[in-house]
């Protein structure tokens, strides 16, 4: 342990060296690696095709109680490698107690910790210990894109409303149990083209979009804040419109990302967008506007009575000897999708690394974080399973 050569640290290095970028190599090779590792434990393993050549993996240690089961769910894909690296992004080098590489913290180290804990419990069960609850490991595809992997997990019934579900996203030593909602809009404005020397003969679609953007931004800023989740935010991530600087533009489109906290939900967001569109039509006569919702994920609030939260907090504090903070996850995870779809209060995140380092060049995870999480996940599993 002193030289960081635990099962999970070595496994983290092996996983980083398997390219699973999305888009890119995707999960075929890493899924095969995980499938073979799990198959060696003499437990049932399922490989389910979700997208062409892209497979979710599920292994189960059967317990006397099958539902609720303890579920460790981890995505196998990473974002693309990108530019700006000073280390080998697929090299998994250890430098000053840190493992570097694409996916080091998001989330191949967490995936390694979950696999290590699952393997330890599988060996104990094989030696004759009788599991009280079933223990499930799930590896998902497509988390870094449309999250179709976890959607398929729900459809297949691999998780239920009663399951105790943990993902191992990087949480910087915290337990993260709540999520802002995520609602995406695509807004299109159609105007009337004209020469820029006679703009009154046209209807400026970009000017109208500017009115819409300003109105939405102001109203989201006025939404109430939440004790745990903070404030609602809006990002206008992409915009396109017009085709010459001397022509009144007759088209403009913007893509909007809203992160919403209670009580502001998608219905409230729709009202904000529709009001902005009405105001723009008055400010710029002659335009028409429409919108489409391209993503709708509900906010998830903390449940103080969650059994898994209490068990995880106990395991983490026994391991570290410190009080472990409980907070919210700033992004949206596989467990958030499950919580939103199934209304399951026992869905949360705890894993090695810092989310601020994810998706960046020279992504790394401290080896000490891996050792801590490996121990916490193993301790948690034993406390529930046996």
Secondary structure, DSSP 8 states (H G I E B T S, - for coil): -TTS--HHHHHHHHHHTS--BTTTTTTHHHHHHHHHHHHTTTSEEEEEEEETTEEEEEEEE--SEEEEEEEEEEE--B----S--SS-TTT--EETTEEESTTIIIIIHHHHHHHHHHHHHHHHHHTT---SEEEEEEEES-TTTT-HHHHHHHHHTSS-TT-EEEE----TT-EEEEE-EEEEEEEEEE-B-EEGGGGGGSB-HHHHHHHHHHHHHHHHHTS--BTTTB--EEEEEEEEE-S-TTEE--EEEEEEEEEE-TT--HHHHHHHHHHHHHHHHHHSTT-EEEEEEEEEE--B---TT-HHHHHHHHHHHHHHSS---EEEESS--HHHHHHHHH--S-EEE--SS-GGGTTSTT-EEEHHHHHHHHHHHHHHHHHHH-
